[in-house]
Amino acid sequence: QDWWTPQDEKVFKERTTRLIEEFSAFEALPGLKVNGANTIGENIGDLGGLNMAHEAYRISLRGQPAPVLEGLSGDQRFFLAYAQVWRSKYRDGALRELVMSDVHSPDEFRVNGPLPNIDDWYAAFNVQPG
């Protein structure tokens, strides 16, 4: 049973195409770009998981504001913690092998790919157009 409406399918395909294009523009090494089509399943998983985790964080606050700690709001700390999880350093050969064969994007793009697709990230850091 197909539970998606034709509009749901259309929007999903449009967003998937946009994610493929965004990730395919990432250059892991000079001249070596991420294969967005190869990594799309995991990229969608990262984006969806991050959205769900952020929603769970919000629910955990039970309508109360998160404290500002060291000048950072709760949402800012949430997104910074996500980014810190993916901090890594690769040797060029290992990074090349990962890009050529793994269905996961290199770690830095598992941060730089999903976050710009999350409206709450822009709000947390007061990012304005332009």
CYANA upper distance limits for C-alpha pairs under 8 A (distance plus 0.5 A):
  4 TRP  CA      8 ASP  CA      6.06
  4 TRP  CA      9 GLU  CA      6.76
  5 THR  CA      9 GLU  CA      6.92
  6 PRO  CA     10 LYS  CA      6.69
  7 GLN  CA     11 VAL  CA      6.66
  8 ASP  CA     12 PHE  CA      6.61
  9 GLU  CA     13 LYS  CA      6.62
 10 LYS  CA     14 GLU  CA      6.71
 11 VAL  CA     15 ARG  CA      6.63
 12 PHE  CA     16 THR  CA      6.46
 13 LYS  CA     17 THR  CA      6.55
 14 GLU  CA     18 ARG  CA      6.74
 15 ARG  CA     19 LEU  CA      6.67
 16 THR  CA     20 ILE  CA      6.67
 16 THR  CA     40 ILE  CA      7.99
 16 THR  CA     44 ILE  CA      8.34
 17 THR  CA     21 GLU  CA      6.75
 18 ARG  CA     22 GLU  CA      6.62
 19 LEU  CA     23 PHE  CA      6.56
 19 LEU  CA     36 GLY  CA      7.80
 19 LEU  CA     40 ILE  CA      7.76
 19 LEU  CA     43 ASN  CA      8.29
 20 ILE  CA     24 SER  CA      6.43
 20 ILE  CA     35 ASN  CA      8.42
 20 ILE  CA     36 GLY  CA      4.85
 20 ILE  CA     37 ALA  CA      5.99
 20 ILE  CA     40 ILE  CA      6.69
 21 GLU  CA     25 ALA  CA      6.87
 21 GLU  CA     36 GLY  CA      7.02
 22 GLU  CA     26 PHE  CA      7.65
 22 GLU  CA     36 GLY  CA      7.93
 22 GLU  CA    113 GLY  CA      7.72
 23 PHE  CA     34 VAL  CA      6.72
 23 PHE  CA     35 ASN  CA      7.59
 23 PHE  CA     36 GLY  CA      5.31
 23 PHE  CA    109 PHE  CA      8.08
 23 PHE  CA    113 GLY  CA      6.98
 24 SER  CA     33 LYS  CA      6.64
 24 SER  CA     34 VAL  CA      5.56
 24 SER  CA     35 ASN  CA      5.75
 24 SER  CA     36 GLY  CA      4.96
 24 SER  CA     37 ALA  CA      8.12
 25 ALA  CA     33 LYS  CA      6.98
 25 ALA  CA     34 VAL  CA      7.55
 26 PHE  CA     33 LYS  CA      6.05
 26 PHE  CA     34 VAL  CA      6.21
 26 PHE  CA    109 PHE  CA      7.86
 27 GLU  CA     31 GLY  CA      7.37
 27 GLU  CA     32 LEU  CA      6.11
 27 GLU  CA     33 LYS  CA      4.65
 27 GLU  CA     34 VAL  CA      6.73
 28 ALA  CA     32 LEU  CA      6.31
 28 ALA  CA     33 LYS  CA      6.18
 28 ALA  CA     34 VAL  CA      7.06
 28 ALA  CA     95 LEU  CA      7.86
 28 ALA  CA     96 ARG  CA      8.31
 28 ALA  CA     99 VAL  CA      8.05
 28 ALA  CA    106 PRO  CA      7.91
 29 LEU  CA     33 LYS  CA      7.61
 29 LEU  CA     92 ASP  CA      8.05
 29 LEU  CA     95 LEU  CA      8.46
 29 LEU  CA     96 ARG  CA      8.03
 32 LEU  CA     96 ARG  CA      8.10
 32 LEU  CA     99 VAL  CA      8.43
 33 LYS  CA     99 VAL  CA      8.17
 34 VAL  CA     99 VAL  CA      6.44
 34 VAL  CA    105 SER  CA      7.33
 35 ASN  CA     39 THR  CA      6.87
 35 ASN  CA     99 VAL  CA      7.79
 35 ASN  CA    100 MET  CA      8.48
 36 GLY  CA     40 ILE  CA      6.17
 38 ASN  CA    103 VAL  CA      6.32
 39 THR  CA     43 ASN  CA      6.54
 39 THR  CA    102 ASP  CA      8.14
 39 THR  CA    103 VAL  CA      5.09
 39 THR  CA    104 HIS  CA      5.91
 39 THR  CA    105 SER  CA      6.57
 40 ILE  CA     44 ILE  CA      6.48
 40 ILE  CA    103 VAL  CA      8.37
 41 GLY  CA     45 GLY  CA      6.73
 41 GLY  CA    103 VAL  CA      8.25
 42 GLU  CA     46 ASP  CA      6.56
 42 GLU  CA    103 VAL  CA      7.22
 42 GLU  CA    104 HIS  CA      6.32
 42 GLU  CA    105 SER  CA      8.27
 43 ASN  CA     47 LEU  CA      6.70
 43 ASN  CA    104 HIS  CA      7.83
 43 ASN  CA    105 SER  CA      7.82
 43 ASN  CA    110 ARG  CA      7.69
 43 ASN  CA    113 GLY  CA      8.26
 43 ASN  CA    114 PRO  CA      7.93
 44 ILE  CA     48 GLY  CA      6.46
 45 GLY  CA     49 GLY  CA      6.29
 46 ASP  CA     50 LEU  CA      6.48
 46 ASP  CA    110 ARG  CA      7.51
 46 ASP  CA    114 PRO  CA      7.37
 47 LEU  CA     51 ASN  CA      6.73
 47 LEU  CA    114 PRO  CA      5.54
 47 LEU  CA    115 LEU  CA      8.27
 47 LEU  CA    117 ASN  CA      8.30
 48 GLY  CA     52 MET  CA      6.67
 49 GLY  CA     53 ALA  CA      6.50
 50 LEU  CA     54 HIS  CA      6.57
 50 LEU  CA    114 PRO  CA      8.40
 51 ASN  CA     55 GLU  CA      6.71
 51 ASN  CA    118 ILE  CA      7.92
 52 MET  CA     56 ALA  CA      6.64
 53 ALA  CA     57 TYR  CA      6.63
 54 HIS  CA     58 ARG  CA      6.73
 54 HIS  CA     78 PHE  CA      7.96
 55 GLU  CA     59 ILE  CA      6.70
 56 ALA  CA     60 SER  CA      6.64
 57 TYR  CA     61 LEU  CA      7.22
 58 ARG  CA     62 ARG  CA      7.81
 58 ARG  CA     63 GLY  CA      8.32
 59 ILE  CA     63 GLY  CA      7.84
 61 LEU  CA     65 PRO  CA      7.36
 61 LEU  CA     66 ALA  CA      7.30
 66 ALA  CA     73 SER  CA      7.32
 66 ALA  CA     74 GLY  CA      5.59
 67 PRO  CA     73 SER  CA      7.10
 67 PRO  CA     74 GLY  CA      6.93
 68 VAL  CA     72 LEU  CA      5.78
 68 VAL  CA     73 SER  CA      5.10
 68 VAL  CA     74 GLY  CA      6.95
 69 LEU  CA     73 SER  CA      7.17
 69 LEU  CA     74 GLY  CA      8.40
 72 LEU  CA     76 GLN  CA      6.31
 72 LEU  CA     77 ARG  CA      6.71
 73 SER  CA     77 ARG  CA      6.74
 73 SER  CA    124 ALA  CA      8.05
 74 GLY  CA     78 PHE  CA      6.63
 75 ASP  CA     79 PHE  CA      6.81
 75 ASP  CA    121 TRP  CA      8.25
 75 ASP  CA    124 ALA  CA      6.15
 76 GLN  CA     80 LEU  CA      6.58
 76 GLN  CA    121 TRP  CA      8.29
 76 GLN  CA    124 ALA  CA      6.03
 76 GLN  CA    125 PHE  CA      7.18
 77 ARG  CA     81 ALA  CA      6.42
 78 PHE  CA     82 TYR  CA      6.87
 79 PHE  CA     83 ALA  CA      6.82
 79 PHE  CA    121 TRP  CA      7.59
 80 LEU  CA     84 GLN  CA      6.65
 81 ALA  CA     85 VAL  CA      6.86
 82 TYR  CA     86 TRP  CA      7.66
 82 TYR  CA    111 VAL  CA      8.10
 83 ALA  CA     87 ARG  CA      7.36
 83 ALA  CA    111 VAL  CA      6.19
 86 TRP  CA    107 ASP  CA      5.79
 86 TRP  CA    108 GLU  CA      6.98
 86 TRP  CA    110 ARG  CA      7.71
 86 TRP  CA    111 VAL  CA      7.53
 87 ARG  CA    107 ASP  CA      7.39
 87 ARG  CA    108 GLU  CA      7.41
 88 SER  CA    107 ASP  CA      7.22
 88 SER  CA    108 GLU  CA      8.10
 90 TYR  CA     94 ALA  CA      6.66
 90 TYR  CA     95 LEU  CA      6.18
 91 ARG  CA     95 LEU  CA      6.67
 92 ASP  CA     96 ARG  CA      6.53
 93 GLY  CA     97 GLU  CA      6.70
 94 ALA  CA     98 LEU  CA      6.63
 95 LEU  CA     99 VAL  CA      6.68
 95 LEU  CA    106 PRO  CA      7.86
 96 ARG  CA    100 MET  CA      6.65
 97 GLU  CA    101 SER  CA      6.53
 97 GLU  CA    102 ASP  CA      8.25
 98 LEU  CA    102 ASP  CA      5.57
 98 LEU  CA    104 HIS  CA      8.43
 98 LEU  CA    105 SER  CA      8.43
 98 LEU  CA    106 PRO  CA      7.60
 99 VAL  CA    105 SER  CA      7.44
 99 VAL  CA    106 PRO  CA      7.45
105 SER  CA    109 PHE  CA      6.55
105 SER  CA    110 ARG  CA      6.62
106 PRO  CA    110 ARG  CA      7.06
107 ASP  CA    111 VAL  CA      7.43
108 GLU  CA    112 ASN  CA      6.68
109 PHE  CA    113 GLY  CA      5.65
109 PHE  CA    114 PRO  CA      8.48
110 ARG  CA    114 PRO  CA      7.00
111 VAL  CA    115 LEU  CA      6.63
112 ASN  CA    116 PRO  CA      7.46
113 GLY  CA    117 ASN  CA      7.94
114 PRO  CA    118 ILE  CA      7.39
115 LEU  CA    121 TRP  CA      6.86
116 PRO  CA    121 TRP  CA      7.74
116 PRO  CA    122 TYR  CA      8.07
118 ILE  CA    122 TYR  CA      7.68
119 ASP  CA    123 ALA  CA      7.00
120 ASP  CA    124 ALA  CA      6.45
121 TRP  CA    125 PHE  CA      6.98
122 TYR  CA    126 ASN  CA      6.19
122 TYR  CA    127 VAL  CA      5.34
122 TYR  CA    128 GLN  CA      7.95
123 ALA  CA    127 VAL  CA      6.96
